[in-house]
Amino acid sequence: MIEKHHRLLDRPPIAALRGRLAALVGVVALLVAVLTGTATGTASADDGGAVHRPSSGAAARPGPGGGGGAPGWICNGTPVQPGWVLTMHNSSGCGGIGMWWQTPVQDGIWTCATSPIPNGYVLSGHNPTGCDGFDSWYMQLPKDGLWTCGTSPQPPGYVLTQHYPNGMNCANIDAWYMQKVQDGIWTCAGSPFQPGYVNTAHQVNGCNGVGSWFTQLARPGAWMCPYQPVPAGYHTNGFRQEMCSGLGGSLLVHD
């Protein structure tokens, strides 16, 4: 993924005049809305002369999400619709308090650091200077074999199998390689525990020095390493100190 950031473009003199006329019309409309009780928190006239540009030049596929209405500017402090994200910022909008461009989430979209992360999405790219200096993050749906940034949520059914301390499209943030969990896979320390799986071996220097664990489906007779929950339907009976590289292991048996 290519890291990009957004810039708010200056309008030419004629466009600026049109913008001021549009702003005047907008102010009148806003006064009417206030008097009639129909004012909303969406910024339109007071947009600081900003021109909206998509956050990424690449075509994006619709993903899970929701919300009604059309994309547009909202003032700083206005709640973001569920399933929507923030992709641009203009510090001079909304009377100087700043405003954000709100749009439905998509699979493959650059978002501002202040944006919500809708359920089911991960962060796989980082631009420290994007979004008007607020940082920007590339958001997409999870898939097997994807490098994700250290600040990213981890979706159910996935584990982290490699670690890179600085890079892999995450700029100055550490990156983690995400894969679908399977029976017999080395996972990094800190990888989410998955229901029905246990760690049965340990490598101190695995995952680029953070440590790694061998993850398997739970089965009777397996020696389970410490620091993990006992899976449903099992309990432990017996302990051997030499297991798991000297950390010790407990014998799994059916309830």
N, C-alpha and C positions, 0 to 999 in steps of 0.2 A: 504494500500500500504506500502510496506517495503522500507524504505529509504536506498539507497545504494550510494556509490560513486565509482569513477573509479580510478584505479591506473595504471601507466605505469610500466610495468614489465621489469626488467633487463634481458638481454639475457645472456646465458652461454658463456664461452670464445670462443668456436667454432662458435657459432652463431654470436658473436661480430665480429670475423674475416670475416665471410661471409657478415656481414653488412657493414664492411669497404670496402670490394671488390665491393659490390653492390653500395656503395656510390661513389667509384671511377668511376665505369661505368656510374653512374648517372651524375657525374660532366662532363664527356666527352660528354654525350648526351645533357646536358644543354648547353655546349659551342657550340655544333653543332646547337642546337635550336636557340641560340642567333645569331649566324652567318647567319642562314637561315631565321630569323625573325619569328620563330614558338614557341618562349618561351611563357609560360603561367604563371599565378600566383599560380598554384597548386604545393604544396610541395610534392616531392616524394623521391629523393635521400637524401636531407638534412632533414631527419626526426628525427635526434637526437637519433637514435637507438630505437625509440619507437615501441611498438607492439600494434596494435589496438585491443581493446576488445569492444564488444557491451556494450552500456551504461546500459542495464538492462538484467538480465537473463531471464525475462519473455518474452514469445512470444508476439510480437506486431502486430496489424492489420494495414494494410495500411489505411491512412486517406487522406483527401483532401490535395493537394499540387502539386508541379510541379517541373520543372527544368530538365535539361538534364545532361548526363554524369554519371560517376560512383562516389560513395562516395570516399572521400580522404582528404588528408591534404591540407590546404590552409594557406598561410602566414598571419601573423597579418596585418590587414588593407585591406585585399582582400575582396571585396563585397561578401556577402553570396547570393547564388541563391535564387530566390523567392520560397517559399514553402519548403526550406531546413532549417536545424537547426545545431547548434554546440554542439557536445556531449563530446569532449575530448580536452585537452590542453597540449602542450609540450613547456615549456619555452625555451628549448635549440634549437629548430628547426629553420629552415630558417635563418641560420647564427646568431642565438642568439636573433632575434627579436620576436621569438615565433610563434607557429602555432596552428591551430584548426582543428579538424576532422569534416568535413561537410558531412551531409547525409540527405536524404529526411525525412520530418516529418512523424511520425507514431503515431497511437493512443496508447499511453502508452510508453513513452520514457523519459529517464533522459537527460536533456539538461543543458548546462552551462549558468551561469547568464548573459553572454554577448550575448547569442543567440537571434536571432529574434523570436517572437512569431507569427507564421502564423495565418491568420484570421480563426476564428472558433474554436481555441484551448484555453484551460484554464490550469492554474497551480494548481495542487492539492497535491503536496509534495515538501518539501524543505530539502536540506542537506547542512548545513553551511560550511562543509569542503570538499565538493565534487568538481569535475572538477579541480583537481590540485590546490585547495584552492580558486577557484573563485566562489564558491557556485554552487550548481546544483539544478534544478527544475524538477519535474515530470510533463510532459505535456501530456494531453489527450483531447479527444473530450468531450464536455459537456454532462451531463445526469441528469435526475431528481433525486434529493437526493444525491448530491455530495458536500463534503467539499472542498472548494477552498481557496487558500492562499490569503492574503490581497493584494498582488501585481498583482493578476491575472486579465486579462480582463474579462468583463462580457458580454456574448453573448446575442443577442436579444432574447426576449421571456422568459427570466429567471429573477427571483427575489431572493433576499437574505432574508432568514427567521430566521436564528439563527446566533449567534456570539459567538466565543470562543477566548479569548484574547491571548492565547499562547498554541499551540499544534495542535491536529488533523492532524498529519503528516506534519505540516508546521513548525516544530521546534520552533524557536524563533519568528515566524511571526504569526500575528493573522489570524484566519480562519473564513470563512463564509459559511453557508449552503445554497446551491443553489437549487432552485426548479423552475419548470415551473409555469408561472403565471396562476392564475385561479381566478374566481369570488368569492371573500370572503376569503382572505388570509392575515395573519399578516406578514408584511415585515419590515425589519430593516431600521432604518434611514441610508440614503446613498445608499439604493437599487435603481437600475436604474428604472426610470419611463417607463412604457410600454404604447404604443399607445392604446387609448380607455379605459384606466383604470384611476381611481382617488382614492385618500386616503380620507376616510370619518370618521376616528376616530384615536385617538392617545393615546399611553401609554408611559408615561415619562420614566419608568424603564424597558421597554421591551427590548428584545434582549440583555440580560446580561448587562443592564445599558446604552446602546447607544440610546435607544428609539425605538419604533415601531409604524407602521401605518397600519390601516386596509384598504386593497386595494380591490376595487370592480370595476366591469364594470360600466362605466358612464351611468346614466339614469336620466331622468327628475325627479326633486323633491329631488335628493340626495343633502346633505349638504357637500360641498367639503372643506377640510382643506386647510390652506394656504401653501405657499412654493412649489407649483407645477403648472405645466402648465394646462390651461383649454383645454380639449380635443377638437379636430376638430368637428364642428357641434354644439357646445354648447357655451353659454355665461352665466354669473352669473347675478342674479337679487335678491338682498336682502342679509342681513348679520345678523348672530346671534352670539354674543360673547361667549355664553356658550358652543357652539359646540367645538368638538375636544379638550376636556380637558381644555377649557378656552382659547385656541388659536384663536377661532373664526371659523365660517364656512360660506361659500357662497352658495346660492341656485343655482343649475344647472338647466338651461332651454334650450330647443332646440332653435337654431337660427331661 
